[in-house]
Amino acid sequence: MRTPLLTLAASVMLCGAAQAETINVPADYPTIQGAINASSDGDVIQIAAGQHVADMVDTLGKQLHLIGVGEDTVLNSNGGRVLYIHTSEGPETRFESMTITGMDDDDSAVRLSGVAVTFTDCIFRDNTSQPYNGGGYDTPGNGGAVYGVYSAPRFERCTFENNSAVGDYYFGSHGGAVKMKDSSPMFIECTFRGNSCEHLGGMGGAGRGGALYLHSCVDVVLQSCHFEDNDIESDEDGGAGGAVYIRSTSGTMTSCSFMDNRAMSGPAPYSQGGAIYMSHSPVLIESSDFSGNASENGHALFINYLAPTIADSSFCNHGEDVIEGEWNDAGDNEFLDECPACSGDINGSGTVNVDDLLTVIAGWGDPYNVDDLLLVIGGWGPCP
């Protein structure tokens, strides 16, 4: 026999379950914001495949699951901010399986403030943060895709591709794809490719963090992430952190790969950290791979104050001056002139896995064929 308390609890649970709804865009509401306005905590908003105009969409502090259905659900602001999340939303507020694009203004495609939301299987592509007010003093662009403050977002299996931040006439930009300040972000199995910090008409200083900029952050997690072909459009001196710029930050980098990132676009005698620049940031780097990154000072890493700890990591194809600055050697690190061949590692991540298989399938016939497929199958797993 149920007690009155158990019966009441069951009734509350059933009532809560009954209240959760699935709202479809555009079938139920023509716009994403319209669906959010009509939603309640726990609702699922399914966004159909295709292009959706998303002009500063605000989740209004609600616990919602916004998910793209079908193939290629695209949120495009046609120039301005796509998402503005700022009302204490927690990890229950989730964005999944959507492409966020279209920013080309003095802002970021996604602005986070005081939140801990989750992004899963999302693509952030072709977003540009321009300098404020046309490039006056101390107004550079920041984080073409995402700019977060006082936040703890989680990004899982997300791709940041071809995003950029543009400096002003005096100062360089921060974070071609992402800038986080006073925050605790987590990036799990994410890819950063082809992001950059750029000049405004060839003027101003060089940027910092071609893909990712972290300042005054704590407990940052970078796990199984891949950084490739990110760079800084340098002035005659050079930029800092072709892929990642880290300052006054704590955290860990585990099983990440950094390939062909550059802190300079030409001769730049003061460029620092082809892959990573870090200052006052005693982070732990472990089980990670660095190959072919370029800078005049520290092809792979440039370290300024407070030594990081590096363990079980490999560095190859950098020439001399691989790491500049003091660091703690926790053992099992490897430095090679040339990178060992790894059959089947199509994307150069250091591991042959489903990402390589999908790359072969997507390019089947041109440039890949059955020979490439067999290489992926035969080389499955971590590269030697």
Number of C-alpha atoms within 10 A of each C-alpha: 5 7 8 9 9 11 12 12 12 12 12 12 12 11 11 12 12 9 13 15 14 15 20 20 20 16 11 13 15 13 18 24 19 14 22 22 14 10 20 15 17 18 21 22 23 22 28 20 17 13 14 20 16 22 19 17 20 18 22 16 15 20 21 25 20 24 22 24 18 13 11 15 22 24 26 22 22 16 18 23 29 25 22 18 22 19 15 18 24 19 18 15 24 19 20 21 22 26 21 26 27 26 27 21 22 24 26 32 36 25 20 24 19 19 22 23 23 20 22 19 18 23 24 26 24 21 33 33 35 28 27 19 12 14 22 14 14 15 21 29 31 34 35 41 36 26 24 27 20 17 24 26 24 19 21 20 17 24 21 28 24 22 31 36 41 34 34 29 21 18 23 31 37 35 37 40 38 30 27 27 19 18 25 24 26 20 20 20 18 24 21 25 24 22 35 36 37 33 26 22 11 14 17 22 24 32 35 37 38 43 39 29 26 28 21 16 23 20 15 19 19 21 20 20 23 24 28 27 23 34 35 36 26 29 24 16 16 27 35 33 38 44 39 29 28 26 19 18 22 21 19 19 20 21 21 24 25 29 27 22 34 36 41 31 20 16 14 19 15 18 31 32 34 39 37 30 30 28 18 17 23 22 23 18 21 22 17 24 23 28 26 22 31 29 33 21 26 26 32 35 28 27 24 17 15 17 19 22 17 21 18 17 21 19 24 20 21 24 15 10 15 24 19 17 17 14 18 13 13 14 12 12 16 12 15 13 12 13 15 11 9 18 18 26 23 22 17 20 27 24 23 24 19 13 14 23 21 13 14 22 16 12 11 14 10 9 9 15 13 12 9 20 19 14 18 22 16 12 17 19 15 12 16 9
